[in-house]
Amino acid sequence: MSPSSSAAGPGSTPIAGADPLSLCAREPHVPADRLVAEMVPPPRFDSVRFGTYVPDPDQPSQHEAVRVLEEFATGLGTDPGASGGRRGFLGFGRSRAPKTPAGPRGVYLDGGYGVGKTHLLASLWHATPAEPSRKAFGTFVELTNLVGALGFQQTVRTLSGHRLLCIDEFELDDPGDTVLVSSLLARLVEAGVALAATSNTLPGKLGEGRFAAVDFLREIQGLSAHFRTLRIDGEDYRHRGLPEAPAPHTDEQVTQAARATAGASLDDFGALLDHLARVHPSRYGALTDDLAAVCLTGVRPVPDQSTALRLVVLADRLYDREVPVLASGLPFDQLFGEDMLKGGYRKKYFRAISRLTALARDAAHLVEAP
């Protein structure tokens, strides 16, 4: 089956003569060891540092967050296991790690989308004086996927020797997963692991950030005392002082650009949404491996919430990997209906719009000017 023939789902029209790659033709399988090895800042944040974060001069909380996080990273330079011997199995037993020092052993970055929380979280990972193998960075979804692949006890064993665990986009909308990860973090804190996190708001909570801190500290239950909350105010930096997102292109322009760009994929948008339902979200990163660009024809409103949430995960993985997105059809700010943008997942949808808009701007050069 050729990529062009597999790119169209039921009821859609294949893109005739398409030679590029197709996301719909990919069904990646990701082994557990890859999930562990990839718990590092994604390519977009591989080179970020505190020094490359540009605080908004009108938002003093951004300057303060950098200062506090730099101090937190410096404080992690003392290995709690240095004077206490090796940890026992899972951090328990006679050779158990020393008790966690007094004071917060975690930081929570509270703020709306686009204020640079992930940039700061990745900068903390880079600034922490420990070998990369003793630091972990991942989204909440990636962490739950790791538990699913390794099992709870093995995940504790794998991460308990770390100095720092950074969790981006801690999900507060799934009670079961929240309890699971809260239990995991309790075991890791007892083993001496420092924590840092950002989160999304709960369904039905319309606040962009201040509700999130209260929700986060409540949902992690007994771990609240270990976290210091850092409020980061500001507007979405992706649109701060930048031009509007480029208007969608024609199907012909997108198809020609895909054919002219080595490593680009070309898919009908509706067919891609159908395909995402058949691929576990933990594999969306692998779905985008080695892509130079994603080209989509016929972008239209997302039909339902389940599909919308899958698209959010794909948008996050594309953004992490800096993969430009060239599209025809409707502009990305019309992807989600008004009911979605007013609902409990609105923060995720606005983040997806923001990130896809940035990627569309990155893709503008793929279409040559007349």
N, C-alpha and C positions, 0 to 999 in steps of 0.2 A: 504494500500500500504506500503510495507516495504521500509526502507531506501535504500536498495540495488536496488530495482526495480525503485525507483524514481531518482536514481543518474545518470541515463543515459538519455540524451536528444535524439532528433530525429537523427538517423543515427549513434548513438554511441552504444557500446556494454556494457551492464550492467556488473558490477563486481560481478561474481558469488559467492554466499555464504557470502557476506560481512555483518558482524554483527555491525560494528561501526555506529556512527551517520553519517548523510549526510547533507551537507549544502543545497543540492538541494531539500531536503524534508522540508526545513524551509521556511516559509512565515510570518515573524514577523510583528506585528502591534505595533507601538510605539505611545502611547498617548502623548499629548502636555506637560503634567506636567512632564513626564519623560525627555523630551528634555530640559526643564529648569533645572531640578535637576541634570542632567548629564553635565552641563556646568562647569566642574571642570577639572583640568589636568587629563589625562587618566592614567591608572595604571602604564604604563612605566615611567611616569614622576611624580608619586605621591610622591616619596621620594627625588627627585632632589632638590638641593639648589645651591646657588652661590658657596658655599664651595665645592660642589662635581663636579663642572665644572672644567675640566682639560685643561687650555689654552695651545695651542701649543707654546712652548718657542720661536719658530721662527716667531710667529705672534703677535706682540704687540697690534694689534687692538682687539684681544680677551681679553687681560688683561684690556684694556681700557673700553671695553663694560661692563665687570663685575663691574668695579668701578662706571661707570655712572649709571647703572641700580640699584645698591645698593643705591646710592644717591636718585634716582628717587623714589624708594620704601619708603625710609625714609621720603621723602617729602610728601608722601601720608598719613602720620600719622595724619595730621591735617584735621579733618572732616569739609568740607566747609559748612555743614548744622548745625554745632554746635552752631553758634551764630545767625543763621538766621531763626530759627524755622523750622517747618516741611515744606516740599515742597508742593506746590499745585498740582492739577491734572496735570500729565505729566510734572511737573516742571515749570508750567506757573501760572500766576495769582498773587494775592496779596502776597501770602506766597512763592513766587518764590525764588529758591536758590540764594545765593549771586553770583555776577559775577565771572567768572572764573579768577583766579589770573593771573597776567602778566607772560609771558614766556610760553615755550612749556608745554602743558598738555598731550602730547603723545610722544611715542618713536616708531621709525620704525627700525627694525633690518634688515639690508641689507647685503646679502651674498649668496653664492652658497649653494647647498644642502650638508648636512653632516658636517656643521661647528658648529653645536650646537645651532642654533637659537631657536628651540623649547625648548631645555633644559633651555636656558636663559629666555625665555618667561614664562615657568612654574615656574622657580625660582623667577621671579618677582612677580607672583601671590602668591606664598607661603610667600614671604618676606613682602608683603604689609600688614600693620597692620590693618586689618579689618576682621570681621567675614566672614566665607566662603559664607554665604548667600548674602554678599554684594560685592562679587567678582565673575566675570564670565570668563570662559576660554573655547574657542571652535574654531574650524576651520571656515573658511568663509562659507563653505558648511553647516555646522551645524547652523550657524547664519541665513542664508537664509532659512533653513528648519524651524527654530523657527518662523521667520516672516510668513512663509507660514501656519504654524499651528495656531499661535495666532492672526495673522493680524498685520498690521503695528502699529496702535495706541496702542494695548495691549502690543506689544513688547516694545515700548517706555516706557509705564507705568511700565512694569516689570523690565526693566533694569535701569531706570533713578535714582533709589535709590542706585545704586551701586557706590562703590568707584573706581573700576577698571574693564575695559573690555579688555581682551586679545584675539586677533584674529590671529590665526595661518593660514598661507597659504592663505592670502587675494588674491582672484582670480581676475585677471585683464583681463581675456579673454572673459568675458561675459558682454557686455556694460549694459544690462538691470539690472543684479544683482548688478553690480558695482554702478550704480546710486542709486539703492534701498538702499544698505548698506551705501553709502555716505550720503544719506538723513537721515538715521537712526542715524548715528554717529553725524551729525550736531545737531540733537535734544538732543542726550545724552551729548555732550560737553556743550551745553547750560544749561543742568541740573547739570553740575559739575562733570560728570564722566570722569576719566582719561582713556586714551587709550594706547594700545600697540599692535603692529602688525608686522607680517612678510608677505611677499607676493611672488607670482610667477611672472615670466615675461609675457609680452603680447605675443600673437602669432606673429611669424615673428621676434621677438627680440631674437637674439642668445646669447646675453651677459648673463653670469651666475649671475650677481648681480648688476653691476653699472647701467645698464639700468633700473633695477627694481626700484631703488630709484626714478629716474626721472619719470618713468611711474606711480608709486604709488602716488606720490605727485600731479601729474597732474590729475589722475583719481578721486581722492577724492576732487578735485576742491577747494572749499573755506576752506577746513580743513587743507590745507598745513601748514599754519602758526602755527598750534597747535602741529606739530610733529618735533621732533629732530631726524635726521637720524644717526644711528650708523652702520658704516661699519664693518663687521666681515669677515676678510680674512681667508683663510686656505683651507686645503684639507679635503675630506670626512673622518671624524674621524672613521667611521665604518670600514674603510679599512686601517687606519693608523697603520702600524706595525703589522697587522694581517695576518694570512695565507689566501690563496685564498679560495673562497667558495667551499664547498665540491661538488664533481661531483654528478650528478643525480644518483639515485639508480634504481634498476630494479622494474618493476611492482610488482613482487613477494615480494621483500623486503618491499616495501611501504605498500602493502596489509597486510603482516604479522605484520608489526609494528603497523598499525592501529588497527588490531584485538587484539594486545597485550597491547595496551595503553588505559587505562580507560579514557573516555571523548574525544577520538580522533574522527575526522570525516574522511570519505573516499569518494572521488568523482573523476570521470573522469573530466579532465581539460576542455575539450570541453563542456561537459554537464554543468559544473559550469558557464562557460562564458554565455551559453544560459540562465541559471537561473538568473544570475545577471541582465539581460535585463528585467526580470519580477518583480524585487524587486527595490523599490526606493532607491537610494543611502543613504538617511537619515536613512534607516533601516539596513545598512550593519553592524553597530556596534552590533545591536541586533541579527543579523544573526550569529555572532560569540560568543554569550553569552555562558559561561560555557564550552568552548572548551579547552581541554588540548593540542591539536595539530591539525593541518590541514594536511591531507595526500592527495596528488594529483597524479593521474597516467596520463601518456600521455601528459605531458606539451609540447606545440608546439607554434609556433609564433601566436600572436594575429592577427586576420584577418583584422580588420578595426579600425579606430580611435575611434568611439563611444565605441566599446567593450574595447579598450585599456584604455580609460579614466575611465570606470567603474572599471576595474581591478586596476587602480591606487588608487581609493577610498578604495577598499577592502584591498589592501596592506597597506594603511595608518591605517585602523582600526585594522588589525592584528598586525601591529607593535606597535600601541598604547597599545594594550592589551597583548603584549609579547607572542603571540601564535606562537610556532614553526611551520615551514612549511617543510614537508618532501615530496619530489617529484621525479617522474621518468620522462623520456623523455629528452627534451633539457634543458640545464642550463638556469637560469633566465636571463643571459645577452644576450640571443638570443630571448627573448620574443617579442621585438619590432623591426620592420624592419628598414632598413637604412633610408628610407624616413621619418619615424616617429622620429628617433633620430636626424634628421637634421631640423625638422620642428619647428613650434611655441610652441609645447607642450613638447619639448625635456627635459626641466627641470623636468617636472612631471615624465617622463618616466625614466630618470636617477635616480630620487629619489626612484621610485618604485623598480628599479633593486637593488639599494643600500639597501633598507629596506628588500626586499625579500631575498637577499643574506645573510643579517645578521640573518634573521629568519631561513634560511636553515642551517646556521652554528649552530644555537641553537638546531636544530632538529637532528643533527648528532648522538647524544647519543641514539636516538630511535632505531637505527639499530645496533644490537649487532655485534661486531667484530667476524669473523669466529673463 
